[in-house]
């Protein structure tokens, strides 16, 4: 596929956001051309809570292996569509993950 200069800039900006994030994922615009280009480039893109998240394959594999090793007790949850429920109205798992990582770094 041939992209316009604007689409190319948007794709490169999204890739930069994913690669430079501290956790291997980034929110991306819900644009079919962008999502298609990211998937072609090897990124995993999911619709989550009405937005789009793009992950590196390594980040998604790390989340999956952490979840497999520790099950529901793990803060790592592989990406999938998530529904807000009364029991979990947008609970911030990422903040828990970052807090846990910070505790590990302080103990090292």
MMTF fields as JSON, N, C-alpha, C and O atoms, coordinates in Angstrom:
{
  "mmtfVersion": "1.0.0",
  "mmtfProducer": "UNKNOWN",
  "numBonds": 431,
  "numAtoms": 432,
  "numGroups": 108,
  "numChains": 1,
  "numModels": 1,
  "chainsPerModel": [1],
  "groupsPerChain": [108],
  "chainIdList": ["A"],
  "bondAtomList": [4, 2, 8, 6, 12, 10, 16, 14, 20, 18, 24, 22, 28, 26, 32, 30, 36, 34, 40, 38, 44, 42, 48, 46, 52, 50, 56, 54, 60, 58, 64, 62, 68, 66, 72, 70, 76, 74, 80, 78, 84, 82, 88, 86, 92, 90, 96, 94, 100, 98, 104, 102, 108, 106, 112, 110, 116, 114, 120, 118, 124, 122, 128, 126, 132, 130, 136, 134, 140, 138, 144, 142, 148, 146, 152, 150, 156, 154, 160, 158, 164, 162, 168, 166, 172, 170, 176, 174, 180, 178, 184, 182, 188, 186, 192, 190, 196, 194, 200, 198, 204, 202, 208, 206, 212, 210, 216, 214, 220, 218, 224, 222, 228, 226, 232, 230, 236, 234, 240, 238, 244, 242, 248, 246, 252, 250, 256, 254, 260, 258, 264, 262, 268, 266, 272, 270, 276, 274, 280, 278, 284, 282, 288, 286, 292, 290, 296, 294, 300, 298, 304, 302, 308, 306, 312, 310, 316, 314, 320, 318, 324, 322, 328, 326, 332, 330, 336, 334, 340, 338, 344, 342, 348, 346, 352, 350, 356, 354, 360, 358, 364, 362, 368, 366, 372, 370, 376, 374, 380, 378, 384, 382, 388, 386, 392, 390, 396, 394, 400, 398, 404, 402, 408, 406, 412, 410, 416, 414, 420, 418, 424, 422, 428, 426],
  "bondOrderList": [1, 1, 1, 1, 1, 1, 1, 1, 1, 1, 1, 1, 1, 1, 1, 1, 1, 1, 1, 1, 1, 1, 1, 1, 1, 1, 1, 1, 1, 1, 1, 1, 1, 1, 1, 1, 1, 1, 1, 1, 1, 1, 1, 1, 1, 1, 1, 1, 1, 1, 1, 1, 1, 1, 1, 1, 1, 1, 1, 1, 1, 1, 1, 1, 1, 1, 1, 1, 1, 1, 1, 1, 1, 1, 1, 1, 1, 1, 1, 1, 1, 1, 1, 1, 1, 1, 1, 1, 1, 1, 1, 1, 1, 1, 1, 1, 1, 1, 1, 1, 1, 1, 1, 1, 1, 1, 1],
  "groupList": [{"groupName": "UNK", "atomNameList": ["N", "CA", "C", "O"], "elementList": ["N", "C", "C", "O"], "formalChargeList": [0, 0, 0, 0], "bondAtomList": [1, 0, 2, 1, 3, 2], "bondOrderList": [1, 1, 2], "singleLetterCode": "X", "chemCompType": "L-PEPTIDE LINKING"}],
  "groupTypeList": [0, 0, 0, 0, 0, 0, 0, 0, 0, 0, 0, 0, 0, 0, 0, 0, 0, 0, 0, 0, 0, 0, 0, 0, 0, 0, 0, 0, 0, 0, 0, 0, 0, 0, 0, 0, 0, 0, 0, 0, 0, 0, 0, 0, 0, 0, 0, 0, 0, 0, 0, 0, 0, 0, 0, 0, 0, 0, 0, 0, 0, 0, 0, 0, 0, 0, 0, 0, 0, 0, 0, 0, 0, 0, 0, 0, 0, 0, 0, 0, 0, 0, 0, 0, 0, 0, 0, 0, 0, 0, 0, 0, 0, 0, 0, 0, 0, 0, 0, 0, 0, 0, 0, 0, 0, 0, 0, 0],
  "groupIdList": [1, 2, 3, 4, 5, 6, 7, 8, 9, 10, 11, 12, 13, 14, 15, 16, 17, 18, 19, 20, 21, 22, 23, 24, 25, 26, 27, 28, 29, 30, 31, 32, 33, 34, 35, 36, 37, 38, 39, 40, 41, 42, 43, 44, 45, 46, 47, 48, 49, 50, 51, 52, 53, 54, 55, 56, 57, 58, 59, 60, 61, 62, 63, 64, 65, 66, 67, 68, 69, 70, 71, 72, 73, 74, 75, 76, 77, 78, 79, 80, 81, 82, 83, 84, 85, 86, 87, 88, 89, 90, 91, 92, 93, 94, 95, 96, 97, 98, 99, 100, 101, 102, 103, 104, 105, 106, 107, 108],
  "secStructList": [7, 7, 7, 7, 2, 2, 2, 2, 2, 2, 2, 2, 2, 2, 2, 2, 2, 2, 2, 2, 1, 1, 1, 1, 3, 3, 3, 3, 7, 7, 7, 2, 2, 2, 2, 2, 2, 2, 2, 2, 6, 6, 7, 3, 3, 3, 3, 3, 6, 6, 3, 3, 3, 3, 3, 7, 2, 2, 2, 2, 2, 2, 2, 2, 2, 2, 2, 2, 2, 2, 4, 4, 4, 1, 1, 7, 7, 7, 7, 7, 7, 7, 7, 7, 5, 6, 6, 5, 1, 1, 7, 7, 2, 2, 2, 2, 2, 2, 2, 2, 2, 2, 2, 2, 2, 2, 2, 7],
  "xCoordList": [0.842, 0.0, 0.888, 1.955, 0.456, 1.175, 0.435, -0.773, 1.186, 0.602, 0.935, 1.975, 0.048, 0.303, 1.37, 1.625, 1.994, 2.965, 2.344, 3.01, 1.088, 0.419, 0.22, 0.454, -0.214, -0.401, 0.94, 1.027, 1.973, 3.304, 3.778, 4.318, 3.576, 3.971, 3.197, 3.763, 1.904, 1.074, 1.546, 1.594, 1.891, 2.367, 3.688, 3.861, 4.623, 5.932, 5.806, 6.529, 4.906, 4.678, 4.122, 4.528, 3.195, 2.62, 3.686, 3.755, 4.512, 5.576, 6.559, 6.994, 6.904, 7.799, 7.189, 7.887, 5.897, 5.222, 5.237, 5.418, 5.05, 5.046, 6.448, 6.635, 7.421, 8.793, 9.43, 10.268, 9.054, 9.662, 8.908, 9.348, 7.789, 7.048, 7.814, 8.622, 7.557, 8.285, 7.709, 8.276, 6.594, 5.958, 5.574, 4.862, 6.03, 5.82, 4.46, 4.083, 3.714, 2.423, 2.122, 2.707, 1.188, 0.775, -0.65, -1.079, -1.367, -2.672, -2.436, -1.526, -3.253, -3.157, -4.543, -5.568, -4.534, -5.779, -6.536, -5.923, -7.845, -8.673, -8.85, -9.911, -7.791, -7.741, -7.409, -6.341, -8.303, -8.066, -6.73, -6.087, -6.299, -5.015, -3.86, -2.916, -3.939, -2.896, -2.846, -1.772, -3.995, -4.051, -3.532, -2.771, -3.934, -3.443, -1.931, -1.265, -1.391, 0.058, 0.802, 1.849, 0.269, 0.92, 0.896, 1.881, -0.213, -0.29, 0.662, 1.296, 0.774, 1.722, 3.15, 3.983, 3.428, 4.76, 5.036, 6.149, 4.046, 4.258, 3.76, 3.999, 3.08, 2.536, 1.164, 0.471, 0.783, -0.524, -1.413, -1.065, -2.555, -3.454, -4.791, -5.379, -5.267, -6.51, -7.402, -6.921, -8.707, -9.648, -9.901, -10.328, -9.643, -9.772, -10.473, -9.994, -11.613, -12.378, -12.617, -12.465, -12.984, -13.334, -12.16, -12.357, -10.944, -9.751, -8.942, -9.298, -7.866, -7.015, -5.645, -5.043, -5.154, -3.818, -2.989, -3.454, -1.762, -0.836, 0.328, 0.903, 0.665, 1.701, 2.828, 2.611, 4.034, 5.091, 4.785, 4.123, 5.264, 5.035, 5.714, 5.166, 6.89, 7.608, 6.825, 6.786, 6.208, 5.422, 4.228, 3.914, 3.571, 2.408, 2.81, 2.104, 3.953, 4.439, 4.831, 4.584, 5.438, 5.811, 4.567, 4.539, 3.543, 2.298, 1.673, 1.209, 1.664, 1.054, 1.818, 1.203, 3.155, 3.922, 3.804, 3.746, 3.768, 3.58, 2.213, 2.095, 1.194, -0.15, -0.225, -0.866, 0.436, 0.429, 1.144, 0.713, 2.232, 3.005, 2.283, 2.382, 1.556, 0.971, -0.551, -1.154, -1.172, -2.627, -3.289, -2.711, -4.5, -5.255, -4.561, -4.886, -3.605, -2.895, -1.913, -1.429, -1.625, -0.679, -1.342, -2.54, -0.551, -1.061, -1.012, -1.641, -0.275, -0.139, -1.336, -1.66, -1.977, -3.114, -2.895, -2.846, -2.761, -2.599, -3.766, -4.891, -3.494, -4.512, -5.67, -5.487, -6.838, -8.063, -9.107, -8.9, -10.184, -11.247, -11.714, -11.969, -11.827, -12.214, -13.491, -13.632, -14.416, -15.646, -15.575, -15.134, -16.005, -16.144, -17.367, -18.437, -17.213, -18.335, -18.462, -17.519, -19.592, -19.723, -18.644, -18.222, -18.184, -17.145, -15.777, -14.873, -15.623, -14.319, -14.492, -14.246, -14.9, -15.147, -13.856, -13.539, -13.123, -11.905, -10.76, -9.983, -10.639, -9.571, -8.219, -8.017, -7.31, -6.03, -4.976, -4.213, -4.942, -3.968, -2.556, -1.6, -2.426, -1.096, -0.417, 0.785, -1.169, -0.593, -0.103, 0.939, -0.842, -0.4, 0.875, 1.775, 0.962, 2.158, 3.354, 4.416, 3.191, 4.292, 4.712, 5.903, 3.763, 4.091, 4.878, 5.84, 4.462, 5.166, 6.589, 7.527, 6.764, 8.095, 8.968, 10.15, 8.391, 9.154, 9.598, 10.722, 8.721, 9.086, 10.24, 11.167, 10.177, 11.253, 12.573, 13.626, 12.511, 13.734, 14.317, 15.537, 13.465, 13.949, 14.581, 15.468, 14.122, 14.676, 15.981, 16.742, 16.24, 17.438, 18.71, 19.796],
  "yCoordList": [-1.174, 0.0, 1.239, 1.248, 2.245, 3.513, 4.502, 4.698, 5.121, 6.064, 7.494, 7.763, 8.396, 9.816, 10.275, 9.573, 11.425, 11.925, 12.11, 11.868, 12.532, 12.711, 11.369, 11.251, 10.356, 9.03, 8.455, 7.85, 8.651, 8.166, 8.803, 8.123, 10.112, 10.815, 10.267, 10.086, 10.003, 9.47, 8.071, 7.745, 7.251, 5.886, 5.927, 5.225, 6.753, 6.845, 7.416, 6.994, 8.36, 8.925, 7.858, 7.779, 7.041, 5.974, 4.938, 4.492, 4.553, 3.588, 4.145, 3.43, 5.412, 6.053, 6.028, 5.758, 6.306, 6.282, 4.904, 4.779, 3.873, 2.497, 2.102, 1.584, 2.351, 1.922, 2.712, 2.173, 3.956, 4.781, 4.718, 5.304, 4.017, 3.916, 3.02, 2.19, 3.191, 2.405, 1.007, 0.195, 0.721, -0.572, -1.289, -2.292, -0.796, -1.502, -1.344, -2.141, -0.327, -0.083, 1.405, 2.169, 1.79, 3.186, 3.259, 2.405, 4.297, 4.564, 5.065, 5.859, 4.603, 5.073, 5.491, 5.093, 6.288, 6.774, 5.624, 4.715, 5.663, 4.638, 4.982, 5.432, 4.758, 5.053, 3.745, 3.178, 3.252, 1.959, 1.864, 0.815, 2.934, 2.902, 2.776, 2.02, 3.513, 3.459, 2.074, 1.489, 1.563, 0.247, -0.83, -1.704, -0.776, -1.74, -1.675, -2.708, -0.469, -0.301, -0.826, -1.46, -0.565, -1.056, -2.579, -3.204, -3.174, -4.64, -5.228, -6.251, -4.598, -5.057, -4.964, -5.823, -3.924, -3.731, -4.682, -4.698, -5.471, -6.468, -6.097, -6.832, -4.983, -4.58, -5.216, -5.526, -5.404, -5.952, -4.791, -4.034, -4.647, -3.526, -4.085, -4.951, -3.562, -4.023, -2.832, -1.751, -3.048, -2.045, -2.346, -3.447, -1.381, -1.554, -0.33, 0.794, -0.557, 0.519, 1.695, 2.851, 1.402, 2.444, 3.125, 4.024, 2.726, 3.29, 2.183, 1.008, 2.556, 1.576, 1.583, 2.641, 0.397, 0.238, -0.591, -1.599, -0.157, -0.907, -1.363, -0.574, -2.644, -3.271, -3.793, -4.169, -3.811, -4.576, -6.04, -6.366, -6.897, -8.328, -8.782, -9.613, -8.244, -8.621, -8.219, -8.971, -7.052, -6.611, -7.527, -7.884, -7.902, -8.768, -10.159, -10.764, -10.666, -11.973, -11.924, -12.879, -10.822, -10.683, -10.664, -11.311, -9.931, -9.905, -11.291, -11.716, -11.993, -13.322, -14.306, -15.1, -14.269, -15.215, -14.889, -15.799, -13.606, -13.214, -13.678, -14.2, -13.486, -13.908, -15.432, -15.963, -16.129, -17.585, -18.1, -19.081, -17.438, -17.876, -17.616, -18.42, -16.498, -16.112, -16.062, -15.856, -16.246, -16.283, -14.983, -13.908, -15.076, -13.876, -13.006, -11.825, -13.572, -12.778, -11.811, -10.88, -12.035, -11.181, -9.876, -9.837, -8.8, -7.531, -7.49, -6.63, -8.406, -8.43, -9.14, -10.267, -8.489, -9.071, -8.843, -7.695, -9.92, -9.734, -8.93, -9.025, -8.149, -7.269, -8.059, -9.106, -7.54, -8.059, -6.985, -6.065, -7.093, -6.112, -6.201, -7.293, -5.068, -5.028, -4.223, -3.159, -4.73, -3.993, -3.417, -4.084, -2.199, -1.639, -2.249, -2.301, -2.704, -3.274, -2.511, -1.829, -2.607, -1.926, -2.346, -1.538, -3.608, -4.065, -3.499, -3.436, -3.088, -2.644, -1.458, -1.597, -0.316, 0.822, 1.532, 2.603, 0.928, 1.555, 1.498, 2.448, 0.408, 0.258, 0.422, -0.108, 1.132, 1.476, 0.415, 0.548, -0.636, -1.695, -1.202, -1.642, -0.299, 0.186, 0.867, 0.698, 1.625, 2.274, 1.227, 1.413, 0.128, -0.942, -1.587, -1.888, -1.801, -2.398, -1.488, -1.948, -0.208, 0.733, 0.84, 0.946, 0.814, 0.864, -0.38, -0.292, -1.531, -2.771, -2.729, -3.126, -2.254, -2.154, -1.2, -1.467, -0.102, 0.833, 0.202, 0.428, -0.585, -1.26, -2.233, -2.324, -2.962, -3.899, -3.15, -3.606, -2.013, -1.251, -0.71, -0.648, -0.321, 0.215, -0.868, -0.585, -2.118, -3.228, -3.758, -4.438, -3.45, -4.001, -3.375, -3.73],
  "zCoordList": [0.0, 0.0, 0.0, 0.614, -0.668, -0.713, 0.182, 0.053, 1.092, 2.036, 1.645, 1.044, 1.992, 1.763, 2.765, 3.743, 2.546, 3.525, 4.92, 5.927, 4.984, 6.272, 6.974, 8.177, 6.215, 6.794, 7.261, 8.329, 6.457, 6.819, 8.112, 8.985, 8.238, 9.464, 10.66, 11.739, 10.472, 11.561, 11.958, 13.144, 10.977, 11.238, 11.994, 12.99, 11.517, 12.171, 13.582, 14.485, 13.778, 15.103, 16.048, 17.207, 15.553, 16.383, 16.738, 17.883, 15.772, 16.03, 17.056, 17.958, 16.916, 17.878, 19.278, 20.255, 19.376, 20.674, 21.307, 22.518, 20.505, 21.015, 21.466, 22.566, 20.61, 20.897, 22.04, 22.764, 22.212, 23.247, 24.583, 25.572, 24.61, 25.871, 26.84, 26.423, 28.116, 29.109, 29.292, 30.023, 28.639, 28.85, 27.553, 27.597, 26.411, 25.155, 24.516, 23.656, 24.923, 24.259, 24.287, 25.054, 23.425, 23.366, 22.813, 22.037, 23.231, 22.631, 21.207, 20.965, 20.276, 18.896, 18.409, 18.961, 17.38, 16.799, 16.14, 15.58, 16.204, 15.579, 14.104, 13.672, 13.356, 11.923, 11.199, 11.43, 10.325, 9.675, 8.938, 8.977, 8.27, 7.565, 8.557, 8.326, 9.65, 10.677, 11.316, 11.459, 11.693, 12.337, 11.396, 11.812, 10.138, 9.149, 8.99, 8.925, 8.928, 8.775, 9.998, 9.863, 11.189, 12.397, 12.449, 12.844, 12.057, 12.05, 11.024, 11.286, 9.858, 8.843, 9.381, 9.092, 10.16, 10.736, 11.903, 12.429, 12.315, 13.352, 14.732, 15.69, 14.855, 16.154, 16.347, 15.378, 17.591, 17.923, 18.34, 19.246, 17.687, 17.953, 18.415, 17.767, 19.565, 20.159, 20.482, 20.821, 20.372, 20.86, 22.327, 22.676, 23.177, 24.616, 25.187, 25.041, 25.839, 26.464, 25.529, 25.924, 24.309, 23.364, 22.703, 21.886, 23.031, 22.415, 21.77, 21.858, 21.13, 20.471, 21.139, 21.324, 21.499, 22.056, 21.091, 20.561, 20.871, 20.03, 20.903, 21.654, 20.796, 21.61, 20.732, 19.58, 21.29, 20.644, 20.931, 21.916, 20.081, 20.28, 21.588, 22.313, 21.883, 23.101, 24.352, 25.326, 24.33, 25.487, 25.706, 26.841, 24.635, 24.749, 25.24, 26.046, 24.748, 25.206, 26.683, 27.419, 27.122, 28.534, 29.414, 30.461, 29.0, 29.767, 29.839, 30.897, 28.715, 28.677, 29.554, 30.266, 29.516, 30.334, 31.817, 32.644, 32.166, 33.57, 34.073, 35.182, 33.255, 33.646, 33.76, 34.666, 32.833, 32.869, 34.12, 34.725, 34.504, 35.665, 36.982, 37.909, 37.077, 38.356, 38.37, 39.424, 37.222, 37.148, 37.575, 37.417, 38.117, 38.486, 39.534, 39.66, 40.295, 41.3, 40.65, 41.293, 39.38, 38.664, 38.263, 37.985, 38.235, 37.731, 36.213, 35.595, 35.608, 34.156, 33.545, 33.921, 32.623, 31.923, 30.441, 29.999, 29.651, 28.212, 27.644, 28.134, 26.624, 26.067, 25.482, 24.861, 25.694, 25.113, 25.337, 26.128, 24.671, 24.881, 26.321, 26.829, 26.975, 28.383, 28.519, 27.916, 29.31, 29.571, 30.973, 31.909, 31.107, 32.447, 33.09, 32.484, 34.299, 35.033, 36.343, 36.744, 37.014, 38.306, 39.294, 40.12, 39.224, 40.137, 39.746, 40.579, 38.489, 38.007, 37.061, 35.863, 37.558, 36.662, 36.26, 36.776, 35.341, 34.85, 35.842, 35.937, 36.583, 37.568, 36.883, 35.791, 37.492, 36.883, 37.194, 38.15, 36.377, 36.562, 36.276, 36.915, 35.328, 34.972, 36.161, 36.368, 36.931, 38.109, 39.103, 39.732, 39.251, 40.142, 39.631, 40.415, 38.327, 37.733, 37.953, 38.372, 37.676, 37.844, 39.306, 39.596, 40.22, 41.647, 42.058, 42.82, 41.55, 41.87, 41.321, 42.013, 40.085, 39.506, 40.319, 40.533, 40.766, 41.565, 42.894, 43.342, 43.518, 44.765, 44.515, 45.319, 43.388, 43.059, 42.857, 43.303, 42.191, 41.938, 43.238, 43.389, 44.171, 45.444, 46.308, 47.113, 46.144, 46.931, 46.346, 47.035, 45.081, 44.416, 44.919, 44.46]
}
